Amino acid sequence: MNKYILFLVLFPVAVFGQQVTLSGKIADTAKKPVAFTEVALLQPSDSLVVKVVTATEEGTFVLDEIPAGAYLLRVTTIGYDDYYEQIDLQQSLVLPVIVLKQQAEMLDNVEINSKRPIVKRKIDRLEFTVANSILSSSNAWEILKKTPGVIAGGTGAIAVRGSTSILVTINDKKVYLSGEELKQFLENTSGEDIQSVEVITNPPAKYEAQGSAVLNIKMKKNNMRGYKGTASAAYVQSMYPKGIVATSHYYKGEKLSVSGNYSFGSGTYYRQGEDVVYYLNAEGQPDSEWKSIMNRKNKALAQNNYRLNLTYEIDSLNTVSLGGNGFVSQNNHGNYNVPTVIYNGSQQIDSMFVTRNSRYNPQRNNSFNASYEHVFAPKEKININSDYTRYNRSENQDIRSDFSLPDSAPYRTTRFLSDNTNKIRLFSVQADYSREKEGIFEAGVKFGTVKANSSLDYRDDIDGALVLNPQRTNRFLYDESIFAGYGSYSREWGKWSFKAGLRGEYTQLEGNSETNNETNTQHYFKLFPTLYGMYKISEGNDLGISYGKRISRPQYSWLNPFRSYYNSYSYFTGDPKLQPAIIHNISMLYTLKSKYNFDLYYRNEKNPSMEISYQDYATNTVVYHYTNIDKNSAYGLDFNTNLELFAWWDSGIQGSVSYQKDQFQGIDGGLYTNARWTYNGSVNNRFTLNKAAGLTAEVNFYYASPAVQGTFTISSTSSLGASLRKVVLKGKGEFSMILSDLYRGEKQKVTTNYANQYNYFYDYSDTRSIRLAFKYNFGNQTLKGQQNKGKTEEQQRL
């Protein structure tokens, strides 16, 4: 039977009130336990999933922390008929044994995990669970791109509600990479190891105050004894091929738990662009036009991504953990070939030059962590965590430009070399205390320090000899310390739910540019309150409101004043004088019939850091740099819903409309406003083609209208993708195929047009691809993966 597809993405809603527990046991007609079945509670009106668990090997299950009410119980597993039962849960209940009937036709011994991703709304976040869904066949980056409310661009830029001041964490700890480095790291993180993604648009006091929103990637946890492992391989073909092999291992004994995963990736990353720069006369007409074709090809031939965690339970009250993780990519080479043609005001060729940029940029990032947990009472505990990170990255460039006139050989050649080395050391220690009695009280303290040492050697080729240029050679030193403390309290009263918190952070920093003899010193203390409230109007209808104050500190690379060249007349540089931005978030949430979710919000940022460009008419140079603009504000409405159209077809839709406004000071000293209405939406479909054969598929589409960022106006983008997954080898193996950006709709045009500044560039990051992958499971595959340590708050800004 042909099966057609259409939409998806949603989040169910958190319901509040009395919490009850439902437990039971599952057996077959021979009274033998049926292991590892999926047990789900559904809303009776629309079959929306409220909570889902997997039964144990003995067939037992527990669904806890369930709001009292009427539900539909669903029990499913391969080889047995689905079981449904209406249940009125007004108090905790132990069910009689549930008996499943074996299907007449079944695939022998096959265990298929083809569950759809589950979206759930909580009082302070949206949780997107992807474990065992078709998305687990991809990687962390692809999962982020499909997470409701998140826009992830081909260059590694991540936005939530139009803001790029996003904090990415793993298990509530910061990831220390950004931009293309973050993208490559997440592309090398297997989706098989991910439990869910939390979108926290107004983070509570427990989280670092950094960033306007938090994206928290939760890794799987190991809750059952035994061993399991996974080995996988993937081939990706875009403009150039890439490949990755990976393995994950989990073991849990009586006291010791060990987990580890490793991946090795190799391939060529391609980025295609076209830059056009107009230099205007006094009447605003072009005096000259500079047009460059920029094709960037970067080879990363040895990307190593690892994660290891050991947890030892000393006794029932004390647990210690040790872990480490890293991303090491030493064999990175790039070749940029950039021809530039210069036209005069009559559109005749005046001159031309070709820039060849050879790059070598190895990087090594290693983190180590230790933690201790002590339980005072069943609902009272303290956690102490410590993290240390070593980050090393170099960027060596050899840039040669050949200049010529029309129909002539090159008449001039220039060449220079730059060697940029960055060493950053991060250390943090924190303690978190929590106690639950009527309500939940949390408090904690943290200390974090950062030391960065960056050096740049710049040498000119003069008659074949490389001569040090002292005016462009530099050394940049950066020291930062942050002292933080927080407290929060949450409680439920009947139909009301409430949560409030306060976080304080004291920051002291010093940045020193030795060659320029400039020192930037800052000391400041800020308070960050958070407040949440939710009222249950009636069954399935909830109204909530939240407020939070945040800070967005510049990433360390934005503070570095060194230059990274695209060609002889175009480069990127940082600014050591960047100031932190203060952010205010206000949201009003409404859920209708446990199905339709609305989020009305307002955000105001003072002094946000953004990448902008400016044309230097004296040198005919285009400079891309981070700077503080005056103000950024946005207000809008988000909408999400989820539909289970048929048992084999899950579909949903997400949409957003917002007004964004940036105010910035132009190069001429004037105050300019860049504003517009924006729209974006996504339609996703996940469907089961043949449940017994383990064949599932997905089709997804998204569209984002033109947007603004500082001086930039960014064109619309869209993308169409599809995927197919087939379980083989009696459930131990899995083939998958993922098609991304089928018609190259993620190509962007970015324009600057104010005063005498007029330029634009096209940017395409080779997002159209096909990914073929195979995964093989061994050991006891009913285990859940061991929790892995993430990264600290300071690490995001590397």
N, C-alpha and C positions, 0 to 999 in steps of 0.2 A: 504494500500500500504506500502510495506516495505521501510524504509528510512535509508540509510547508511550514516555514518559520517566519518570525517577525521581530519581537522585542524582548528586553530584560534590564534589570537593575532596580533594586529596592532595598529598603530596610524595614522589617517589622518594627513593632513598637514595644518599649518596655512598659509593663503594666505594674501598678503598685498596689499595695494593700497587704493583707495577711499572706505570709509565705508558708506553703505546705510542701510535703514530699510524697511522691508516688514511687513505689517499688514493686518488684515482682520477679517472676521467673518464667522462662520460655522453654518449652519442650516440644518434641514431636509426638506423633500418635503412639509411638512405642515407649513413651515416657522418658526418652533420652534427652538431655539438655541440647538445645540448639544454640551454638556459640556465635557470638559476634554479630548478632542481628542489629539492625537499625531500629531504635525505638524513638518515636516522635510524638509530641503533643501538638495538635493542630487546633486552630480556631474553627469551631463548628460551622460558622457562617460562610467562610471562604477558603477553608483548608490551609490558611497561612500558618507556617511553622512557628511555634512558640518556643520550643526547646527540643533538642535531639541529642541522644546519647547512643553509645554502642554497648551492647550487652557483653558481659564477661565470658570467659571460656566455659564457665559453669552455667551460662544462660541467665544469670541474674542481672538486674539493672536497677538504677536509682536515678530518678529525676527529682532534683531538689531545687529549693528557692523558687517555687512556682506560685504565682498569685492565685488565690482561691477563685474558683469559677468553673464553668462548664467547658469541657474539651472533648476533642475526638482523638483517641489513641490509635496510632498506626504502627504496626510492626512489619518490617519487610526484610527479606534476605533472599539470596539466590537459591532457586530450587524449591521454594515453598510459596504457597499462595499468600498474598498480603492479608493481614489481619486488622480489622477495624473494630473499635468499641467506643460507644458514647460513655463519658465518665463525668460525674458531677463531683468536683473536688472542693469540698468545704473544709476538710481537715485532712491531715496526713493519712495515707491509705496504703495497705499492702494487698495487692491483687492476688486472687487465686492463680494457679499455674495457667499460663496462656499456651494453648496447644495449636501448633501450626501443622497444616496439611501439606504433604509433599506434592509438587506439581507432577502431572502425568508425563510431561516432556521437560527435561532439564539438561543442562550442560554439566557433565559429570565433574564434580569437585571444583567447580569454578567459583571463585570469590571475586565479585566485581564491585569496585567502588566507583559509582558514577553519580554520586550525589551532586545536586546543583549547589552553587555557592549560596550561603544564607546571609541575608542582610538584616541586622537587628539594631534598632534604635534604643540607646540607653540615655540616662539623664544627662550625661556629659560627653557622649561620643556615639559614633556610628561604627558598628563592628561588621566587617565583611569576611565571613568564614569561607575559606577556599579549600580546606583539607579534604582530600579524596574526590574533589571535583575535577572536571576536565582541565581547569586552570592549573592544577598541580603538575600537569605535563609540561608547562612552560617554565619561565623563570620569574624571579622577583620583579624585574622591570615590567614584564608583560602583565603581571598581576596588578601592579600599581596603575598601569594605563587603563585597566578595566575596573578599578575601584571606584565606586560612586563618589562623585564630588571632586575627583582628582583629574587634572590635565597634566600629562607627562609628555614633553616635547622630544623631538628627535635629538636635540643637542644636550639633553640631560636636565633641562629646566623643568621644574615641578611647580604647579600652581594650584591653589585651593581658593575658590571665591575670588579669583583674579589677583591674589597676592602670591608673590614668589618668596616671601619670607617664611619658608617652611622648614620645620625641624623634623628630620627623618631619624627615627630610632628603631633599634632592634631590641625587643624585650625591655622596653622603656629606657634604653640607653642610646645615646646619640651615635650615629654613623659619622665618621670623621672625614668623609669625602663630599664633593659637590660637583655639579656640572657633569661633564663627560666622564670624569673619573668615577663619580657615583653611579652613572649609568652602566659603565663597564663592570663595576663591582656587582651591581644587582643583576646584570645579565649573566654573571657567573655564579649566582646564588640559585640553587635549584628550587623550583616551586614545590617539590615533594617534601621539603623540610619546613614549609610554612603552614601554620595553623590558620591565621587570619591577619587582616590589616585593619587597624583602628584609625578612623578619621576623627581627630579631636579638634574641632574648630574653635573651641574655647577651653583650653586645657586647665585642669584643676591645679591647686597650689602645690601638689606633690611634684609636678613636672617643673623642669627648668623654665624660667620665664622667657627663654629665647624663642623667637619665631612667632608669627601670627597664628599658626596652626601646627599641630603635631600629626605626623603619619607614623604610627607605631606598628612595626612588623612583628607579629608574635610567632615565635618558632614553636614547633611541636614539643610536647612534654611526654616523658616516659613514666607511665603510671602502673605498668604491669611487669612482672619479672620475666626474664628470658633474654634472648638475643634475636636481633633481626638486622638485615643489611640490604642495601640497594646498590646496584651498579647501573650506570646509564651512559649513553653516548648520543650526541646530537650533531647534525650537520645543518648549517645554515647557508643558504645561497642568496646573496643580494647582488650588488655589483661584483663583489669578490667573495670568495668562500670563507667560512669560519667553521671551527669545530670545537667541541667541548666533550670531555669525558669526566665523569664524576662518580663518587662512591660515598655512601653514608652508612654508619654503623652505630647501633644502639645496644647497650647491655645494661640490665638492672638485676643486681643480686639482692641479698638480704639487707646489706648495708651500703654497698658500693654501686653507684651508677656511673656509667661511662658512655659518652657519645662523641662522635667525631664525623666530620665530613670533609672531603677534599675534592677540588675540581681543577682541571687543567684545560685552559683554553688557548686557541691560537687562530689568528686570522687577520684579515686586512679590513680596515674601517675606512670608508670613503665618504667624503663630504664635498658637495658640489655647490659652487656659489658664483654669483655675478655681482660685482660692485660698480655702481655708476655715481660719479661725483660731479656736480656742477659748480663752477666758480663764477659768481655773478658780478656784473658791473654795477655802477651806481643806480642805473635804471631798473635793476632787478632782472636783467636779461643775461643769459649764459655767455661769458667771455670764452670759456673753455669747458670741455667735457672729458672726464677721465673715465674710461671704461675698462674694467679688469675682469678676466675670467679666472676664478680661483678654484682649482681642483686639488683637494687635499687628500692624500693617500697615506694612512698611518698603519704600519704593521705592528701588531702586538703578538709576538710569536711564542711567548711563554708566560701566560697569565695563571698564576697559582693562587687559589683561594682556599683557605683552610679554617677550620673551627674545631676546637677540642674542649670538652668539659668533663670534669670529674666531681662527683658529689658523694660525700661520705656521711652517713647518718651515725653520729657518735652514740646517740640514744634517742628516745622518743622526743626529747626536748631540744637537742642540739644537732645542728647540721653545718658542715663546712663544704665549700666548693672552691675549686681551682679551675681556671680556664685560660684559653688563649685563642686568638684568631688573627688572621692577617690576609693581606692582599699584596702579593709580590709579583711585579711585572717588570723584569729587568731588560728584556730584549725588545724595546720599543723604538721603531724607526719611522720617520715620516719624510715624504718628499712632496713639496708644493711647487707646482709649475704655474706661474702667474704672468700671462701676457697682458700688457696694458697699452691701450691705444689712446692718444690724446688728440681731441678734435678742437679746432678753433671755433669761433662764434658762427662761422658759415658752414659748419659741419664738414670741413675738410680736414684730412689727417695732417696734424702738425708734426708729431713725432711719436715714438713708441719705445717701450722697453720691456724686457722679459726678466722676471725675477725667479731665480731657482733657490728654494729654501730647503736645505737638508737638515733634518732634526734628529736628535737622539735624546729621548726623555725617559730614562728608567725611574721606577718608583718602588719603594719598599715600605710597607706599613704593617707593623706588628703591635698587637695589644695583649696585655696580660691582666688577669683579674683574680681577685680572691674575695670570698664572702663568707659570712658567718651568720647563722640564724639561731636565735634562742626563743623558745616558746615558754612564756610564763604561765599561761593558762590556755584552755582550748580556743579562746578568741582574743588572745593577747600575745604579741610577739614583738621582737626587735630584729632588724637586719642591719648588718654592717658590711659595706662593700668598699673595695679599693680597686682602682684601675690605673694602669700605666701604659702609655703609648709612645712608640718611636715611629716618626714619620720622616722619610727621606725621599726627596725628589730632585732630579736634575733636569735641566733643559738646555741642551747644547745646540746652537744654531750656526749654520754656515750659509750666509746669504750673499748671492752673487747676482748683480743686475747688469744687463747689456743694453745700452742705449743706442738708438739708431733713428735716422730720418727716413721718410718714405723712399722706397726703391734704393736704399743704400745699405752698406754693411755697417755693423756696429762701430760707432766712432768713440765710445767711452764705455769703460767697464769699472764697476765698483764692487768691492767685496769686504765684508766684515764678519767677524766671528764673535759670538757671545756665549758665555758659559755661566748659567744661573743655577746655583745650588741652594736647596732649602732643607734645613734640618729643624724639626719641631719635636719638642718633648712635652707630653701632657701627663699630669698626675692628678688624681682626685680621690677623696675618701668621703663617705657619707654614711649616715645612720638614720634609719627609718623605724619609727615605733607606731604600732596600731593596736587599738583596743575596741572591742565591740561589746557594748552593754546598752541596750535600748537603741542607741545610735552608734555610729562608727566614728571614733576619734583617731586622727593621724597627725603625727608631728615628726620633724626631722631636721637635720643640719647637714651641711656639705661644705667642703673646702676643695677648690680646684685651682691649679696653677698651670701656666703655659709659658714655655721659653722657646722662642724662635730665632734662628740665625740664618740669614739669607745673604749670599754673596754673589756679585756679578762681575765677571771679568769681560771687558769689551776690547777687542783688538781689530784694528784696521789693517787691510792688506795694502801696503805701500811698496810698489815695485817688487812684489813677490815676498816681502818680509812682513810678518805679522807684528804690528807695533801696538803696545798697550795704549788705550785712550783713557787717560785719567779723568777726563770730564764725564765720561759715561760709565766708568767703573765705580761700583758702589758696594756698600755693606749695610744691611738693615738688621737691627736687633730689636726684638719685641719681647716684653715681659708683661704678664697679666696674672692677677690673682683675684678670685671671686669667693667671698664668704656668704653663705646663704642659710636661711632657716625658714621653716614653714609650719603651719598648723591648719587643720581642716576638720570639719564636723559635718556628718550627714545623718538624717533621721527621717522616718516616715510616720505621719499621723493620719490615720484613716485614708482619705483620698489625697492627702498632700504628701509630697516628697520634697525634701529640702537639703541643700548642700552648700556650705560656705567655707572659704579658706582665705588665708593671708600668707604671702611669701615676701620676705625681705632679702635683698641682695646688695652687698657692698662690693664695688669693683674698683680696683686700682691697676693702672696700666701705664707703660712707658714704651714709646716707639722712637728709635734713634736711627736716623739716616746719616751715616758718618761722612760721606762725601759732600752732601749738601749741608752738613753741620746743622741739622734740624732735629729737635727733640719734641715729641708730643707727649704730654703727661695729662692723665685724666684720673680723677677720684670722684666717685659718686655713689650715693645710696638711694635705692628705689624700693618702694613698696608696691606689691602686685596683688590686689584683692580679686577674688572670684566669688560668684554667687549664682546658684542654680535653684530653680523652683519648678515643680510640676504638679498639676492638679488633674485628677481623674474625673472628668465630667460625667462619664457614664461608661459602660462596658465598651471598650474599643475606641473611646474618644478621649484624648489627652491634650492638655494645653500646658506649655512650658515656656520659661523665660530664663535667660542667662546673661551674665555680664562678666567680662574679664579684662584685665590690663596686662599687657605683655611688653617685651623689649626685643628688639632685633639688633644684635651686635654684628658688625661686619665680619665676614669670613677673613681668615688670616691672609689669603692670597690677594684680597682686595686692598689690604693695607700696604702691600709690597710695592714700592715705587718703580721697580725694574720694568723694562720694556720687553715685550714679546712681539716680534715683528711678523707681519703677514707678507709685506714686501717693503721696498725701500721707502715708501711713502705712506705706510699704514702700520699701526702697531697698537697693542693693548698695554695699559699701565694701571697700577693701583694708586691709592692715595692714603698715606699714613695718617692724615688728619681726619679721616672719616669718623663721624659721630654715631652713636647708637640711635635707633628710632624707637619712639614710644608708640604703642598700639593700643587702641581701645576697641573691643569687640562686644556687640550687643546682638542677641538673637532671640526670636520668639518662635517656638515650635508648636505645631498643631498636627495631631494625627486623627484621621477620620476613619472609623470602622476598622481600625487596626490594619489599614491597607493603604490609605493615601496620606502621604507625609509632606507637610509644608514647612519651610524654614525661611522666615523673614529676618534679614540681618542688616546691620550697619557696621562699617569698619572705618576707623580714622587713624592714619599713621602720620606722625610728625617727624620730619627729617629722615625719610626712608632712604636707604642706599640703593642706587640703581645704576646699571650700565647705560651710559649715553655716549653719543659721539659728537665731535665737533671738528670743523674744518679750520685749519690754520692757514690763512691766506698768505702769510709771509713765507711759508715753506712748502705750500701745496701738500700738506700732510693731513691725513684723517686719523684722529686719535680716538680710540675707544677706551673709556675709563669709567671706574665706579666713582660716584659722587653722591653727596646728600642733596636730594631735591627738597623743596620747601614742604610739600604736603601731598599725601595720597589718601583718597577717600573713596568708598564704594558702598552702595546699598543695593539690595536685590532680593529675589525670591527664588529658592530652590524647591524642586518638586521631585518626589520619588514614589514609585508604586511598583508592585510585583504581582505577576499573574501566573497562576498555574492553569493554563488553558486546557490541557489534557494531562493524563498521567505521563505521557511521553514528551510533553512540550512545556517548558518553563520559559516565561517571557516577562520582560519588564521594561520600564522606560524611566529616564531621568532627564530633567530639563532645568534650565536656569536662565533668568533674565536679570541683568544688573546694570547699574550706571557707574562708570569708573571715571575718576577725575584726578589728574596729576598736575601739580603746580610746580614749576621749576624756574630757576634763574638762568636766562640765556647767556651766551658768551658776550653779548653786548650789554649785560647788566640789567636788562629788562625782565619783568616777571611775566611768564607765559603760562597758559592753561591748555592742557591736552585732555580732552574728555570725549566720551561717547557711550551710547548704550551698547551692550554686548549680549549675545544670546549663545547658548550652547546646549547640546543635548546628545544623548546616546541611546541607542536601541540595541538590545542584546537578546539573543536566543540561545538556549541550551536545550537539546532534545535527545531522547533515547531512540535510536533507530531500531535496535534489537537488543532488548535487555538480557535475554538468555545468552546471546553471543557476545555481550559486552561491547556493543558498538554504539558510540555516542558522538555527538557533533555540536558545533557552536557556530553561529553567525552573528557578527556584531558590526555596528556602524556608529560613528560619532561625527558631530559637526560643531565647530567653534567659529563664531562670527569675528569680524575684525575687532581688535582690542588696542589698548594704549599701554605704554610703559615709558614713563619719563618723557623724553623727546621723541620716542619711537611711536609710530602707528604700524601695527602688525596686521597683516592680511588674514583673511579667513583660512581655516584648514579643515580637512575632513579625512576620514579613513574608513575603509571597508576591509573586514577581515573574516576569516573562516578557519575552522579547525575540525579535525576528525581524530577519534581515538578508538583503538581496537585492543581488547584484552585477549591475550593468547596464553598458551602453555598452562592451561588450567588455572588461570588467575595469577600466575607468577610473572608473566611478561606483559608488556604493553607497547604497542606501536602508536605513534601520534604524528600528525602532520598539521602544521600551523601556517596559514597564509596571512601575511600582514601587509597593510597599505596597498591593496591590489592595484590601484590606479595612481599611485604616488600623490595622493591628496595632501600629504603633510608638508609639501613644499610651501615656504613662507616668503613673503615680501615685506621687508622692514624699511620704513621710510622716515627720514627726518626732514622737516620742512618748516622753518621759522627764521625770521630775520634774514641774514644772508647765508643761512645754512640749508643746503638742499642736496641730499644724497639718499640713495636707497641701495639695498642689496637683496638678492634672492638667495635663499638658503635651503638646501635639501640634504638631509643626513642619511640618505640611503636606507630609508625605512621600509621599502618594498622588499619582501623576502619570503622565502619558503624554508620552514624548519622541519626536518625529519628526525625523529628521535625514537630510541628504543630503551626501555627500562626493564631490568630484571630484579625481582625480589627474592630474597632467600632468608632462611631462618623463620622465626615466628612472626609473620606479617600482621598479626593482630595487635602488635605493640604500637604504642605511640612514641614519637621521637622525644629524646631527652631535651629539656630546655637548654638553650645555649645563651651565653652571655652576649649582650649587645655592646654598645659603645657609650662613652660618657658625653656629658653636655657640651664640653669644650670641643669635642672632636668633629662636630658638624661643620665647624667654620674653617677647617683646613682647605 
